[in-house]
Amino acid sequence: MAKQRGKVGGDKLTVKTAGEEFSAPLTELHDAWWNSIARAMGVTSIIQTFIAFEKLKGFLAVQKSKLCCNLYVLILKNRQ
């Protein structure tokens, strides 16, 4: 026989156990989920997020370029 595990609807998430109950508004849960990476990076606005992303792309491009140069030097050294 099927057992009811919960209800869907409303503007908050509520989880009940035998000893406790947790409840939080969906807007707060969505905000925590949606902005978690930006907050972990210390970013507080969409503009800062974009700037941080562009800086990361630039950094990765430089690292890729350095890696390619180092590999090229190793290849040349091994040919001699």
PyRosetta script that sets phi, psi and omega in degrees:
from pyrosetta import init, pose_from_sequence

init()
pose = pose_from_sequence("MAKQRGKVGGDKLTVKTAGEEFSAPLTELHDAWWNSIARAMGVTSIIQTFIAFEKLKGFLAVQKSKLCCNLYVLILKNRQ")
pose.set_psi(1, 138.6)
pose.set_omega(1, 179.9)
pose.set_phi(2, -71.0)
pose.set_psi(2, 145.9)
pose.set_omega(2, 179.7)
pose.set_phi(3, -120.2)
pose.set_psi(3, 134.8)
pose.set_omega(3, 179.9)
pose.set_phi(4, -73.1)
pose.set_psi(4, 126.8)
pose.set_omega(4, -179.1)
pose.set_phi(5, -102.7)
pose.set_psi(5, -13.3)
pose.set_omega(5, -179.8)
pose.set_phi(6, 171.0)
pose.set_psi(6, -175.1)
pose.set_omega(6, 179.4)
pose.set_phi(7, -127.6)
pose.set_psi(7, 149.4)
pose.set_omega(7, 178.2)
pose.set_phi(8, -111.2)
pose.set_psi(8, 136.2)
pose.set_omega(8, 177.9)
pose.set_phi(9, 134.5)
pose.set_psi(9, 162.6)
pose.set_omega(9, 178.3)
pose.set_phi(10, 94.8)
pose.set_psi(10, -174.0)
pose.set_omega(10, -175.4)
pose.set_phi(11, -115.2)
pose.set_psi(11, 17.0)
pose.set_omega(11, 177.6)
pose.set_phi(12, -146.6)
pose.set_psi(12, 158.9)
pose.set_omega(12, 175.3)
pose.set_phi(13, -102.3)
pose.set_psi(13, 128.3)
pose.set_omega(13, 177.8)
pose.set_phi(14, -127.4)
pose.set_psi(14, 128.5)
pose.set_omega(14, 177.5)
pose.set_phi(15, -121.9)
pose.set_psi(15, 124.4)
pose.set_omega(15, -179.8)
pose.set_phi(16, -116.3)
pose.set_psi(16, 137.1)
pose.set_omega(16, 172.3)
pose.set_phi(17, -122.2)
pose.set_psi(17, -178.6)
pose.set_omega(17, -179.6)
pose.set_phi(18, -60.1)
pose.set_psi(18, -33.2)
pose.set_omega(18, -175.2)
pose.set_phi(19, -112.5)
pose.set_psi(19, -13.5)
pose.set_omega(19, -174.0)
pose.set_phi(20, -141.9)
pose.set_psi(20, 167.0)
pose.set_omega(20, 173.1)
pose.set_phi(21, -141.4)
pose.set_psi(21, 131.8)
pose.set_omega(21, 177.1)
pose.set_phi(22, -116.3)
pose.set_psi(22, 135.7)
pose.set_omega(22, 178.5)
pose.set_phi(23, -143.9)
pose.set_psi(23, 136.9)
pose.set_omega(23, 178.2)
pose.set_phi(24, -150.0)
pose.set_psi(24, 142.3)
pose.set_omega(24, 176.4)
pose.set_phi(25, -64.0)
pose.set_psi(25, 140.7)
pose.set_omega(25, 179.8)
pose.set_phi(26, -59.9)
pose.set_psi(26, -33.4)
pose.set_omega(26, 179.7)
pose.set_phi(27, -62.8)
pose.set_psi(27, -39.8)
pose.set_omega(27, 178.3)
pose.set_phi(28, -68.7)
pose.set_psi(28, -41.1)
pose.set_omega(28, 179.3)
pose.set_phi(29, -65.1)
pose.set_psi(29, -41.2)
pose.set_omega(29, 178.8)
pose.set_phi(30, -64.4)
pose.set_psi(30, -44.6)
pose.set_omega(30, 179.4)
pose.set_phi(31, -60.8)
pose.set_psi(31, -43.1)
pose.set_omega(31, 179.9)
pose.set_phi(32, -62.9)
pose.set_psi(32, -42.0)
pose.set_omega(32, 179.6)
pose.set_phi(33, -70.2)
pose.set_psi(33, -50.6)
pose.set_omega(33, -173.3)
pose.set_phi(34, -63.5)
pose.set_psi(34, -38.4)
pose.set_omega(34, -173.7)
pose.set_phi(35, -103.8)
pose.set_psi(35, 10.2)
pose.set_omega(35, -173.8)
pose.set_phi(36, -61.8)
pose.set_psi(36, -43.2)
pose.set_omega(36, -178.4)
pose.set_phi(37, -68.2)
pose.set_psi(37, -45.0)
pose.set_omega(37, 179.4)
pose.set_phi(38, -59.5)
pose.set_psi(38, -42.9)
pose.set_omega(38, 179.7)
pose.set_phi(39, -66.5)
pose.set_psi(39, -37.9)
pose.set_omega(39, 178.3)
pose.set_phi(40, -63.0)
pose.set_psi(40, -30.5)
pose.set_omega(40, 178.2)
pose.set_phi(41, -87.3)
pose.set_psi(41, -1.4)
pose.set_omega(41, -180.0)
pose.set_phi(42, 79.9)
pose.set_psi(42, 19.9)
pose.set_omega(42, -178.6)
pose.set_phi(43, -94.5)
pose.set_psi(43, 135.1)
pose.set_omega(43, -175.9)
pose.set_phi(44, -118.3)
pose.set_psi(44, -5.1)
pose.set_omega(44, 179.5)
pose.set_phi(45, -143.0)
pose.set_psi(45, 165.0)
pose.set_omega(45, 179.7)
pose.set_phi(46, -64.1)
pose.set_psi(46, -33.8)
pose.set_omega(46, 178.2)
pose.set_phi(47, -66.6)
pose.set_psi(47, -42.9)
pose.set_omega(47, 177.6)
pose.set_phi(48, -65.1)
pose.set_psi(48, -36.5)
pose.set_omega(48, 177.2)
pose.set_phi(49, -61.2)
pose.set_psi(49, -45.9)
pose.set_omega(49, 179.6)
pose.set_phi(50, -62.4)
pose.set_psi(50, -45.2)
pose.set_omega(50, -180.0)
pose.set_phi(51, -61.9)
pose.set_psi(51, -44.7)
pose.set_omega(51, 179.3)
pose.set_phi(52, -61.9)
pose.set_psi(52, -40.8)
pose.set_omega(52, 178.9)
pose.set_phi(53, -64.7)
pose.set_psi(53, -42.9)
pose.set_omega(53, 179.4)
pose.set_phi(54, -64.6)
pose.set_psi(54, -40.0)
pose.set_omega(54, 177.0)
pose.set_phi(55, -63.7)
pose.set_psi(55, -41.2)
pose.set_omega(55, 178.8)
pose.set_phi(56, -64.3)
pose.set_psi(56, -42.4)
pose.set_omega(56, 177.6)
pose.set_phi(57, -61.2)
pose.set_psi(57, -43.2)
pose.set_omega(57, 177.9)
pose.set_phi(58, -62.3)
pose.set_psi(58, -44.4)
pose.set_omega(58, 179.2)
pose.set_phi(59, -60.6)
pose.set_psi(59, -45.9)
pose.set_omega(59, -179.3)
pose.set_phi(60, -65.0)
pose.set_psi(60, -36.1)
pose.set_omega(60, 178.3)
pose.set_phi(61, -64.3)
pose.set_psi(61, -41.8)
pose.set_omega(61, 178.9)
pose.set_phi(62, -64.5)
pose.set_psi(62, -44.0)
pose.set_omega(62, -179.9)
pose.set_phi(63, -63.2)
pose.set_psi(63, -39.8)
pose.set_omega(63, 178.1)
pose.set_phi(64, -63.1)
pose.set_psi(64, -42.4)
pose.set_omega(64, 179.6)
pose.set_phi(65, -63.4)
pose.set_psi(65, -44.6)
pose.set_omega(65, 178.4)
pose.set_phi(66, -61.8)
pose.set_psi(66, -42.4)
pose.set_omega(66, 180.0)
pose.set_phi(67, -62.6)
pose.set_psi(67, -44.3)
pose.set_omega(67, 179.0)
pose.set_phi(68, -61.9)
pose.set_psi(68, -42.1)
pose.set_omega(68, 178.4)
pose.set_phi(69, -63.4)
pose.set_psi(69, -43.4)
pose.set_omega(69, 179.4)
pose.set_phi(70, -63.7)
pose.set_psi(70, -41.2)
pose.set_omega(70, 177.7)
pose.set_phi(71, -64.1)
pose.set_psi(71, -41.3)
pose.set_omega(71, 179.5)
pose.set_phi(72, -61.7)
pose.set_psi(72, -43.4)
pose.set_omega(72, 178.4)
pose.set_phi(73, -62.5)
pose.set_psi(73, -42.7)
pose.set_omega(73, 179.0)
pose.set_phi(74, -63.2)
pose.set_psi(74, -40.1)
pose.set_omega(74, 179.0)
pose.set_phi(75, -63.5)
pose.set_psi(75, -44.4)
pose.set_omega(75, 180.0)
pose.set_phi(76, -64.0)
pose.set_psi(76, -40.7)
pose.set_omega(76, 179.5)
pose.set_phi(77, -64.9)
pose.set_psi(77, -38.0)
pose.set_omega(77, -178.6)
pose.set_phi(78, -74.4)
pose.set_psi(78, -19.8)
pose.set_omega(78, 178.4)
pose.set_phi(79, -76.6)
pose.set_psi(79, -25.5)
pose.set_omega(79, -173.8)
pose.set_phi(80, -78.6)
pose.dump_pdb("model.pdb")
